[in-house]
Amino acid sequence: MNIIKSIFITLISIAVLSSCNGGKALLRKADKTYATGAYYKAIKQYRKAIPKISPIEQIRANYNLGECYRILNQNSSAEQTYGRLARRGNNIKDILFKFTEILVKSRKYDEAEKNLETFARQYPEDERIENMRATINFARNHDNTPEKEYIVENFAIANSNASDFCPIFATDDYETIFFTSSRQSGKKDRKRHDVTGERISNIYQTELGKDGKWNKTMKVEDLSTKKNEEGVCSFNNSYTTLYLTKTQGRYNDLAGSSIYTANRDNNYNWSEPEIVSVVPDSISVGHPSISPDELTLYFVTDMPGGFGGHDIWKSTRTSKSDTWGQPINLGDKINTKGDEMFPYCRADNEFYFASTGHVGLGGLDIYKATQAADGGWNVENMGEPFNSNNDDFGIIFEGATDNGYFTSNRIGGKGGDDIYRFYINIPVIEYYVEGIILDEKTQTPLIGEVKIMGNNGATLIRKTEKDGKYRFKLTENTDYLCIASADKHLNQKSRISTVGYEDSFTLTDTLSLTPTDKPIEIPNIFYEFAKADLNPQSREALDKLVEIMRDNPTIIIELAAHTDSRGSDQVNYDLSQRRAQAVVDYMIDEGIKQDRMVAIGYGKYQPKVVDKETAEKYPFLNEGRKLDDKYINTFKDDEEKFELCHQLNRRTELIVIGVNK
């Protein structure tokens, strides 16, 4: 694990010894840098000082240099440095032990065991010996066949040649992922951190696109700063509150870190991050993980009262509006003399963490902790493929499934730390619906919104852009109602289902929305001859009209009835008014509020204008022509066409005249 992950929780102080030869100034400078935790910078200074100091001083300087390599995960250089010191013999206790740790990470188990036994003879009372013996045996004899067969893939879209780590889901459909990265964010972003040698770390995100592919990563600008670093994060269950780690002070100040919260509104705007008070101000803390009920906050610190290096602690509260209580250490079943970091709370009695102190494969391993009935914890090494001989940490799961992501610097990655995706090696059955919303008349795409509601209680919403496209991932054995809406158009709905399907599919569902800028003709509403009584054959069309009003609960409409030109003006006007009112009365009986409808009869005063659809259906009619008597009489010798024109004029139309806010 590159130290860039742990800089968010502590700055390790190491006692500096004095030197007294010609290279004393160089060594003192290197020691001072090392003591502040600026390991990347210290490497250069120790390399410069070592040739100019005495052999006695070189032992300690090389040990510190090896520590810099180890902490920055430069294992090959650490192994060479520790190896040279171990072969020489020296009076620094931890050289053989550190050398053993590095050999385990390099899978050199026989040599690691030999070094450990030499260390055990010299320091038989050291409490770490038995745990390291168990680690060597576990790593050497570990069964590589997990209980379930997983596939692990490099999540390439999120990874760079820098450190990319600790992914979290940022939406309830698991199609947006936040993570932390120390990648270069611009041409001017050239300054490297004195501790890590990498650039300042910020929060980035990637989203699953409508085409089913992950989009290029981008920085979450509202949460990222140029002067401070942002680190490990955790969302609450509603994905509205983010708990995040931020360094205190300016970049490269090495001033420690704190936990902050930021809230996100419905428009994805973030509030200003506010500090969470769970430890005294002088103590560095980070790696937050909030429980599903938001009443327990897990975090990492090396504050007094722990068991070793970094420990996992928790703080609780009685309600979401309450203040956090005193920090509580999770105890020796979780915490060891090593480092325990990166907690992830999956359920009230189940969480995951990374540790260097429990028996494992080497480096940081991922562990699953489940709480027993007596309140104690059972800890289990996750084994391969989650763990390797390198550092593995920061695991998350996709809901209740066995799919998810974790971080590792194992061989084969793109950078220092990479994010990996894992899933069960069984046929993955996935259901999607994708499509486009169009203007019914022009067949052009619309900017609008598509909402699907499942009978499992789930509701998902997508905004469409200029291309009008949308895409949803569906759940098995679920019926959905899909509703599309756009400005100045009637809502359109459809029903889709995954019930009974055993194979993956992508359903294409095009939704055509009727524009409201012109009258909308309601076909197949029939009346008794020369009367306002609705014909039983009209019920289907009338019920469709009721459905339109229910699907568009905010619109106010005019129901306009028209007659043909035969008969007197007054008779036609009265007849059309009564017919319009008959339609309104029907809809009132069906539960549509009266104040949303106005009935107006226009008699024979507004003949129909032939639109494109009508002209295509009846080619003898010219698009754009008004069906007045002059035009209709041109078909007087063709009774069928003549009567058809009069029939087209006898119509009922819907006109949107307002919207209730």
C-alpha positions in Angstrom: 0.0 0.0 0.0 1.4 3.3 -1.0 1.6 5.7 2.0 -0.7 8.1 0.1 -3.6 6.1 1.7 -2.3 6.3 5.2 -1.2 9.9 5.1 -4.8 10.7 5.7 -4.7 9.3 9.2 -1.3 9.9 10.6 2.2 11.2 10.3 4.6 8.8 11.7 7.3 10.3 14.0 10.6 8.4 14.2 13.3 9.3 16.7 16.3 11.0 15.1 19.8 10.1 16.2 22.6 12.5 15.9 25.6 12.0 13.6 29.0 13.3 14.1 31.2 13.0 11.1 31.7 14.9 7.8 28.2 14.0 6.5 26.5 15.0 9.7 24.6 17.9 8.1 23.3 15.7 5.2 22.3 12.9 7.6 20.6 15.4 10.0 18.6 16.8 7.1 17.6 13.4 5.9 16.6 12.3 9.4 14.5 15.4 9.9 12.7 14.8 6.7 12.2 11.1 7.6 10.8 12.1 11.0 8.1 14.2 9.4 7.0 11.3 7.2 8.2 12.9 3.9 9.5 9.5 2.7 9.8 10.2 -1.0 11.9 13.3 -0.3 13.9 11.4 2.4 15.0 8.7 0.0 16.9 11.2 -2.1 18.5 12.7 1.0 19.6 9.4 2.5 21.1 8.3 -0.8 23.2 11.5 -0.9 24.2 11.2 2.8 25.1 7.5 3.1 28.4 7.6 1.1 29.6 10.4 3.3 28.9 9.0 6.8 30.6 6.4 9.0 29.8 2.6 8.8 28.0 2.8 12.1 25.8 5.6 10.9 25.2 3.9 7.6 23.5 1.0 9.4 20.8 3.2 10.8 20.6 5.4 7.7 20.1 2.3 5.5 17.5 1.0 7.9 15.5 4.2 7.5 16.1 4.1 3.8 14.6 0.6 3.7 11.7 1.8 5.7 11.0 4.5 3.1 11.1 1.9 0.4 8.8 -0.4 2.3 6.3 2.3 3.2 6.2 3.5 -0.4 5.7 -0.1 -1.6 9.0 -0.2 -3.5 9.5 -3.8 -2.4 12.4 -4.7 -4.5 14.5 -1.8 -3.2 13.4 -2.5 0.3 14.4 -6.2 0.0 17.8 -5.3 -1.3 18.4 -2.7 1.5 17.2 -5.0 4.3 19.1 -7.9 2.9 22.4 -6.1 2.9 21.8 -5.1 6.5 20.7 -8.5 7.6 23.8 -10.2 6.2 26.1 -7.8 7.9 24.7 -8.2 11.3 23.7 -5.1 13.4 22.1 -4.0 16.6 18.8 -2.7 15.1 16.2 -5.1 16.3 13.6 -4.9 13.5 15.9 -5.3 10.4 15.4 -9.1 10.3 11.7 -8.8 11.0 11.1 -6.2 8.3 13.2 -8.3 5.9 11.0 -11.3 6.7 7.9 -9.3 5.9 9.3 -8.2 2.5 10.3 -11.8 1.7 6.8 -13.0 2.3 5.5 -10.4 -0.1 8.0 -11.7 -2.6 6.8 -15.3 -2.0 10.2 -16.3 -0.8 8.8 -18.4 2.1 11.8 -20.6 2.9 14.1 -17.6 3.2 11.5 -15.7 5.2 11.2 -18.6 7.6 15.0 -18.8 8.0 15.2 -15.1 8.8 12.3 -15.3 11.2 13.9 -18.1 13.2 17.1 -16.1 13.5 15.0 -13.2 14.8 13.2 -15.6 17.2 16.5 -16.8 18.7 17.6 -13.2 19.3 14.3 -11.9 20.6 12.3 -14.9 21.8 9.8 -12.7 23.8 8.7 -10.7 20.7 4.9 -11.0 20.4 5.0 -10.8 16.6 6.9 -14.1 16.1 4.0 -16.5 16.3 1.8 -14.4 14.1 4.5 -14.2 11.5 5.0 -18.0 11.6 1.3 -18.5 11.0 1.4 -16.0 8.2 4.3 -17.8 6.4 2.5 -21.1 6.8 -0.8 -19.6 5.7 0.7 -18.0 2.6 2.8 -21.1 1.7 0.0 -23.6 2.1 -3.0 -21.4 1.2 -5.7 -23.2 -0.7 -6.1 -21.1 -3.9 -9.6 -22.4 -4.6 -12.1 -20.1 -2.9 -15.6 -21.2 -1.8 -17.1 -19.5 -4.8 -15.4 -19.1 -8.2 -14.8 -15.4 -8.8 -13.5 -13.5 -11.8 -11.3 -10.5 -11.0 -10.7 -7.9 -13.7 -8.7 -4.7 -13.7 -11.3 -1.8 -13.8 -9.2 -0.1 -16.4 -11.4 2.9 -17.0 -10.8 4.2 -13.5 -7.1 3.4 -13.3 -4.1 5.5 -14.3 -0.3 5.3 -13.9 -0.8 6.9 -10.5 -2.6 5.5 -7.4 -6.3 4.9 -7.8 -8.1 3.4 -4.8 -11.0 2.9 -2.5 -14.1 3.0 -4.8 -17.6 3.6 -3.4 -21.0 3.5 -5.1 -22.5 7.0 -5.4 -26.0 6.1 -6.6 -28.6 3.4 -5.7 -28.4 1.8 -9.1 -24.6 1.2 -8.6 -23.9 2.9 -12.0 -21.9 5.8 -10.6 -18.6 5.2 -8.7 -16.5 7.6 -6.7 -12.8 6.9 -6.0 -9.7 8.6 -4.9 -6.8 9.2 -7.3 -3.4 10.9 -7.2 -3.3 11.2 -11.0 -2.2 14.4 -12.8 -5.3 16.5 -13.2 -3.9 19.2 -15.6 -0.8 20.3 -17.4 0.1 22.6 -14.5 -0.3 19.8 -12.0 3.3 18.9 -11.7 4.2 19.2 -8.0 4.7 15.9 -6.2 4.1 15.2 -2.6 7.1 15.0 -0.3 5.7 11.9 1.4 4.6 9.8 -1.6 6.3 11.2 -4.6 2.8 11.4 -6.2 0.5 14.3 -6.9 -2.2 15.6 -4.7 -5.1 13.2 -4.4 -8.7 14.2 -5.1 -12.1 12.5 -5.6 -13.0 11.3 -9.1 -16.0 9.6 -10.6 -17.1 7.4 -13.5 -20.6 6.6 -14.7 -22.1 3.8 -16.6 -23.3 5.2 -20.0 -26.4 4.5 -21.9 -24.4 2.2 -24.1 -23.5 0.0 -21.2 -19.9 1.2 -21.1 -18.2 3.2 -18.3 -17.6 6.8 -19.2 -14.2 8.4 -18.9 -13.3 9.5 -15.4 -13.6 13.1 -14.3 -12.8 15.0 -11.1 -15.6 15.8 -8.7 -14.8 19.4 -8.7 -17.2 20.5 -5.9 -15.5 18.1 -3.5 -11.9 18.5 -4.6 -9.5 21.3 -3.7 -6.1 22.4 -5.0 -4.5 23.0 -1.5 -5.9 20.1 0.5 -6.1 16.4 -0.3 -9.3 14.3 -0.3 -9.2 10.6 0.6 -11.3 7.6 1.5 -15.1 8.2 1.4 -18.4 6.6 2.5 -22.0 7.4 1.4 -25.1 6.9 3.5 -27.8 4.5 2.3 -29.7 7.3 0.5 -26.6 8.6 -1.3 -27.3 12.1 -0.1 -24.6 12.5 2.5 -20.9 11.8 1.9 -18.4 11.2 4.7 -14.9 12.0 3.4 -11.3 12.3 4.6 -9.6 15.6 4.1 -6.1 16.7 5.1 -5.8 19.6 7.5 -3.8 22.7 6.4 -2.3 23.3 3.0 -1.0 20.7 0.6 2.4 19.2 1.8 2.0 20.6 5.3 1.8 17.1 6.7 -0.7 18.3 9.2 -2.8 15.2 9.5 -6.5 14.8 8.5 -10.1 14.9 9.6 -13.4 13.5 8.6 -15.9 15.8 6.9 -19.5 15.5 5.7 -21.0 17.0 2.6 -24.7 16.9 1.5 -26.0 16.5 -2.1 -29.3 17.9 -3.2 -31.6 16.5 -6.0 -29.7 18.5 -8.6 -26.4 17.0 -7.5 -25.1 20.2 -5.9 -22.9 19.7 -2.9 -22.9 21.7 0.3 -19.7 23.0 1.9 -18.0 20.1 3.7 -18.3 20.3 7.5 -16.0 18.6 10.0 -17.2 15.6 12.0 -16.1 15.8 15.6 -15.4 12.2 16.7 -11.8 12.7 18.2 -10.0 15.6 19.7 -8.8 18.3 17.2 -5.2 17.4 17.7 -5.6 13.8 16.5 -5.5 12.7 12.9 -8.4 10.6 11.8 -9.7 9.2 8.5 -11.1 6.2 6.5 -14.8 6.8 7.5 -17.5 4.1 7.0 -21.1 4.8 8.0 -23.4 2.0 9.0 -26.7 1.4 7.0 -28.8 3.0 9.8 -26.3 6.0 10.0 -26.0 5.6 13.8 -22.5 4.1 13.8 -19.4 5.7 12.2 -16.3 3.5 11.9 -13.0 5.3 11.4 -9.2 4.8 11.7 -6.7 6.6 13.9 -3.5 5.9 15.8 -4.8 7.8 18.9 -3.7 6.6 22.4 -5.6 3.6 23.7 -5.2 1.4 20.7 -3.4 -2.0 20.2 -0.6 -1.1 17.8 -0.3 1.1 14.7 -3.5 2.2 13.3 -6.7 0.8 14.8 -10.3 0.8 13.8 -12.6 2.7 16.2 -16.3 3.6 16.2 -18.6 6.3 17.4 -22.3 5.9 17.9 -25.4 8.2 18.2 -29.0 7.6 19.1 -30.5 9.5 16.1 -29.3 11.1 12.9 -29.7 14.5 14.5 -27.8 13.6 17.6 -24.0 14.3 18.2 -21.5 11.5 17.9 -20.5 9.8 21.2 -17.1 9.1 22.6 -14.8 6.9 20.3 -14.7 3.2 21.1 -11.9 0.9 20.0 -13.2 -2.3 18.3 -11.0 -4.5 20.5 -8.3 -7.0 20.0 -10.4 -9.4 17.9 -10.2 -6.7 15.1 -7.1 -4.6 16.0 -3.6 -5.9 16.3 -0.1 -4.6 16.8 -0.1 -4.0 13.0 -2.2 -1.6 11.1 -6.0 -2.1 10.6 -7.5 0.3 8.0 -10.2 0.8 5.4 -13.3 -0.4 7.2 -16.4 -1.0 5.1 -19.7 -1.5 6.9 -21.9 -3.7 4.8 -24.5 -4.6 7.4 -25.0 -3.9 11.1 -23.3 -7.2 12.0 -20.9 -7.5 9.1 -18.0 -5.3 8.0 -14.7 -5.6 6.1 -11.3 -4.1 6.7 -7.6 -4.4 5.7 -4.8 -5.4 8.1 -1.1 -6.1 8.3 -1.4 -7.7 11.7 -3.7 -10.7 11.2 -2.5 -13.9 9.6 -2.5 -13.3 5.8 -0.7 -13.6 2.5 1.6 -10.6 3.0 1.1 -6.8 3.0 -2.4 -5.6 3.6 -5.0 -8.3 3.4 -8.8 -8.0 3.3 -10.7 -9.5 6.2 -14.4 -10.2 6.8 -15.7 -9.6 10.3 -19.1 -10.9 11.5 -20.5 -10.1 14.9 -21.6 -13.1 17.1 -24.6 -13.1 19.4 -22.4 -12.2 22.4 -21.1 -9.1 20.6 -17.7 -10.5 19.8 -16.2 -10.5 16.3 -15.3 -13.5 14.1 -12.5 -12.5 11.7 -11.9 -14.4 8.4 -9.2 -13.8 5.8 -10.9 -13.4 2.4 -8.2 -15.4 0.7 -7.5 -15.4 -3.0 -8.4 -13.9 -5.4 -9.2 -10.9 -3.2 -5.8 -11.1 -1.4 -2.4 -11.4 -2.8 1.2 -11.1 -1.5 0.9 -7.4 -2.1 -1.5 -4.9 -0.6 -5.2 -5.5 -1.0 -7.8 -3.2 0.6 -10.9 -1.0 0.2 -13.5 -3.6 -0.8 -17.2 -2.8 -1.5 -20.1 -4.9 -2.6 -23.0 -4.2 -5.0 -25.9 -4.4 -2.6 -26.6 -8.0 -1.4 -24.8 -9.6 -4.4 -21.4 -11.2 -4.5 -20.2 -8.6 -7.0 -18.1 -5.6 -6.2 -14.7 -3.8 -6.3 -11.5 -3.6 -4.3 -8.0 -2.0 -4.5 -4.7 -3.8 -5.0 -1.1 -3.0 -6.1 -0.7 -6.6 -7.2 1.4 -7.4 -10.3 -0.2 -6.6 -13.6 -1.8 -3.3 -12.7 -1.6 0.0 -14.5 -0.2 2.1 -11.7 0.7 2.1 -8.0 -2.7 1.0 -6.8 -5.5 -0.1 -9.1 -9.2 -0.7 -8.7 -10.3 -4.2 -9.5 -13.8 -5.5 -10.3 -14.9 -8.9 -9.1 -18.0 -11.1 -9.7 -19.1 -14.7 -9.4 -18.1 -16.8 -12.4 -21.6 -17.8 -13.4 -23.7 -16.6 -16.3 -24.6 -13.0 -15.4 -28.2 -12.4 -16.3 -28.9 -8.7 -16.9 -32.0 -6.9 -18.1 -32.0 -3.5 -19.7 -34.5 -1.3 -21.4 -33.2 1.4 -23.7 -34.9 3.6 -26.2 -35.6 7.2 -27.3 -38.4 9.7 -26.7 -39.7 11.3 -29.9 -42.1 14.0 -31.0 -45.0 12.0 -32.3 -45.6 14.4 -35.2 -42.0 15.2 -36.3 -40.3 12.0 -35.1 -37.4 14.2 -33.8 -35.7 13.4 -30.4 -36.9 15.3 -27.3 -35.1 16.6 -24.3 -37.1 15.3 -21.4 -37.3 12.8 -18.6 -38.0 9.0 -18.4 -39.1 7.4 -15.1 -39.7 3.7 -14.5 -41.5 2.4 -11.4 -41.2 -1.3 -10.5 -43.7 -3.3 -8.4 -40.7 -4.0 -6.1 -40.9 -0.3 -5.0 -37.9 0.9 -7.0 -38.2 4.2 -8.9 -35.4 5.3 -11.4 -35.3 8.5 -13.3 -33.1 9.5 -16.3 -32.8 12.9 -18.0 -32.5 12.7 -21.8 -30.3 15.0 -23.7 -30.6 16.2 -27.3 -30.5 12.7 -28.6 -33.5 11.7 -26.6 -32.0 8.4 -25.5 -32.4 6.7 -22.2 -31.2 3.4 -20.6 -32.1 1.5 -17.4 -30.9 -1.6 -15.8 -33.8 -3.7 -14.6 -34.3 -6.2 -11.8 -35.4 -9.8 -12.3 -39.1 -10.8 -11.8 -40.3 -7.3 -11.8 -43.1 -5.4 -13.6 -42.4 -1.8 -14.5 -44.4 1.2 -15.6 -42.4 3.5 -17.8 -43.4 7.2 -18.1 -41.8 9.7 -20.5 -42.4 13.4 -20.3 -41.1 16.5 -22.1 -42.1 20.2 -22.1 -45.2 21.0 -24.2 -46.0 17.3 -24.8 -48.4 14.9 -23.3 -46.8 12.2 -21.1 -46.5 8.8 -22.6 -46.3 5.5 -20.8 -45.6 1.9 -21.5 -45.4 -1.3 -19.5 -42.4 -3.7 -19.5 -41.6 -6.8 -17.4 -38.7 -9.1 -16.6 -41.1 -11.7 -15.1 -40.4 -15.2 -16.5 -37.2 -14.4 -18.4 -34.2 -16.6 -17.7 -31.8 -15.1 -20.3 -30.4 -11.6 -20.5 -32.0 -9.2 -22.8 -32.1 -5.5 -23.8 -35.6 -4.3 -24.6 -36.0 -1.4 -27.1 -38.9 0.9 -26.2 -39.5 4.0 -28.3 -41.9 6.5 -26.7 -43.7 8.9 -28.9 -45.0 12.0 -27.2 -47.9 14.0 -28.6 -47.2 17.8 -28.9 -49.7 20.1 -27.2 -48.9 23.2 -29.3 -51.9 22.3 -31.6 -55.3 20.7 -31.1 -55.2 17.0 -30.6 -57.9 15.1 -32.3 -59.5 12.2 -30.4 -60.7 9.7 -33.0 -63.6 7.3 -32.8 -65.9 9.3 -30.5 -69.3 8.7 -32.1 -72.7 10.2 -31.3 -76.3 9.2 -32.1 -77.4 10.8 -35.4 -78.2 14.5 -34.9 -77.9 14.0 -31.1 -75.4 14.6 -28.3 -75.8 11.0 -26.9 -72.5 9.1 -26.9 -72.6 5.9 -28.9 -71.4 2.8 -27.0 -68.7 2.3 -29.6 -67.1 5.5 -28.3 -66.2 3.9 -24.9 -62.7 2.8 -25.9 -61.8 6.3 -27.2 -63.4 8.0 -24.2 -61.5 5.7 -21.8 -58.3 6.6 -23.7 -59.1 10.3 -23.1 -59.6 9.6 -19.3 -56.2 7.8 -19.3 -54.5 10.8 -20.9 -55.9 13.1 -18.1 -54.7 10.7 -15.4 -51.3 10.3 -17.0 -51.0 14.1 -17.2 -52.5 15.2 -13.9 -51.5 18.9 -14.2 -52.9 19.8 -17.6 -56.1 21.9 -18.0 -57.9 21.2 -21.3 -60.6 22.5 -23.6 -62.8 19.8 -25.1 -63.8 21.1 -28.5 -66.5 19.6 -30.6 -67.1 20.3 -34.3 -69.8 19.5 -36.8 -69.9 19.3 -40.6 -71.3 22.3 -42.6 -74.7 20.9 -43.3 -77.6 22.3 -41.3 -78.1 25.8 -39.8 -75.5 27.6 -37.9 -77.4 27.7 -34.6 -78.4 24.0 -34.8 -74.8 23.0 -35.4 -73.5 25.2 -32.7 -76.0 23.9 -30.1 -75.3 20.3 -31.1 -71.5 20.7 -30.9 -71.8 22.3 -27.5 -73.9 19.5 -26.1 -71.6 16.9 -27.6 -68.5 18.6 -26.0 -70.4 18.7 -22.7 -71.3 15.0 -23.0 -67.6 14.1 -23.2 -66.8 16.3 -20.2 -69.7 14.7 -18.2 -68.4 11.2 -19.0 -64.9 12.1 -17.8 -66.3 13.7 -14.6 -68.2 10.4 -13.9 -64.8 8.6 -14.3 -63.2 10.8 -11.6 -61.6 13.6 -13.6 -62.0 16.9 -11.8 -64.4 19.3 -13.5 -62.1 22.3 -13.0 -59.6 20.7 -15.3 -62.0 20.7 -18.3 -63.9 23.3 -20.4 -66.5 22.2 -23.0 -66.8 24.4 -26.1 -68.8 23.7 -29.2 -67.6 25.4 -32.4 -70.4 24.1 -34.7 -69.3 24.3 -38.3 -67.1 27.4 -38.0 -63.7 25.6 -37.9 -63.4 23.1 -40.7 -60.6 20.6 -40.4 -57.2 21.4 -42.0 -55.7 18.4 -43.8 -52.5 17.4 -41.9 -49.7 15.2 -43.1 -51.1 12.1 -41.5 -54.6 12.6 -43.0 -53.1 13.3 -46.5 -51.1 10.0 -46.3 -54.1 8.1 -45.3 -56.3 9.7 -48.0 -54.1 10.6 -51.0 -56.9 12.4 -52.8 -56.7 15.2 -50.2 -54.1 17.9 -50.3 -52.1 18.6 -47.2 -52.8 22.0 -45.8 -56.2 22.4 -47.5 -59.1 23.5 -45.3 -62.2 21.2 -45.7 -64.6 24.0 -46.3 -67.7 23.7 -48.6 -65.8 25.1 -51.6 -63.2 22.3 -51.4 -65.6 19.6 -50.4 -67.9 20.4 -53.3 -65.1 19.5 -55.7 -65.9 15.9 -54.7 -69.7 16.2 -55.1 -69.7 13.7 -58.0 -67.9 11.1 -55.8 -70.3 10.4 -53.0 -67.8 8.4 -51.0 -65.1 11.1 -51.0 -67.8 13.8 -50.4 -69.2 12.0 -47.3 -65.7 11.3 -46.0 -64.8 15.0 -46.0 -67.9 15.8 -44.0 -67.1 13.0 -41.6 -63.6 14.4 -41.1 -65.1 17.7 -40.0 -67.3 16.0 -37.4 -64.6 15.6 -34.8 -63.7 16.1 -31.1 -60.4 17.7 -30.1 -58.3 18.2 -27.0 -56.5 21.5 -26.5 -54.2 22.1 -23.6 -55.0 25.6 -22.3 -53.1 25.6 -19.0 -51.0 23.7 -16.5 -51.6 23.5 -12.7 -48.3 24.2 -10.9 
